[in-house]
Amino acid sequence: MYNTLLTDLQEGTMVITINRPDKLNALNKDVIEELGKAMDEVYNNAEIKTVILTGAGEKAFVAGADISEFTALDAAGGEALARKGQELVFDKIENCPKPVIAAVNGFALGGGCELAMACHFRIASENAKFGQPEVNLGLIPGYGGTQRLTQLIGKGKAMELMMTGDMAGAAEAKELGLVNHVLPLAELLGKAKEICQKIQGKAPIAVTNVIYCVNEAARGESSGFANEIRRFGACFSTEDMREGTGAFLEKRKAIFKGK
Ligand code: COA
């Protein structure tokens, strides 16, 4: 179905694997197009409850945008590339109503680091390396890196990483707050799936509202508190809220329907 992606839907979790291992899964036009389509599938297919994004092979999550496609671009072309990617893929991931977790299995550089950061949170293998090395190419991040890295790790660290182009290993990335868990590579996908199963046991509409509210906070939107109040209220009109509170009081396990 896809040329540059592998997709696998099991137990409500769609694993999307970027599959160009010989080019360290670099994001060329085809990958961006197909990631956009895969995210449309995630939005539209009710059987998909949670998503894991990862890279093929044992070396890279994604080693960046495909640098070989940069040479033909002028200023307008560069701007169009960044805009299209952000709209088609990165924003769609960030705003996805279903949880999207990055399982970072190696290099996450440039667009790869940005892709991981667009996901709702990240776990990484011990060999993972994060960085925004665009300054080495005379560029800046264009897929949201200046914004999301600053949100995630703070201004000073973000400035240093983006000015020096240095990579942060998995342990440092965890210390920075860029990743939540670090595991041996062989255990990475299993852990991601385990987290997905746990989330799938919770009330889906509530989980979606968590995503929307936290995204607003991360973006520093002034409407965050007001929207939290509104969304908190809206949860009271769901069947799942009746089920969750009722199950607690009856000392039984809640069974949520996403209604
Ligand atoms: N765009 C296009 N091709 C890329 C790429 C990218 N971002 N990253 C890696 N590749 C390709 C290499 O050109 C090479 O292709 P080849 O075998 O046809 O020559 C292949 O992937 C393997 O990469 P290689 O550089 O040989 O592996 P390495 O282990 O020596 O180095 C990296 C790994 C990640 C340090 C190195 O590939 C790198 O610096 N990549 C670019 C990172 C970057 O600047 N990303 C930001 C882009 S905006």
Boltz pocket constraint, residues with backbone or C-beta under 6 A from the ligand:
constraints:
  - pocket:
      binder: B
      contacts: [[A, 21], [A, 22], [A, 23], [A, 24], [A, 26], [A, 63], [A, 64], [A, 65], [A, 66], [A, 67], [A, 68], [A, 107], [A, 109], [A, 110], [A, 111], [A, 133], [A, 134]]
      max_distance: 6.0
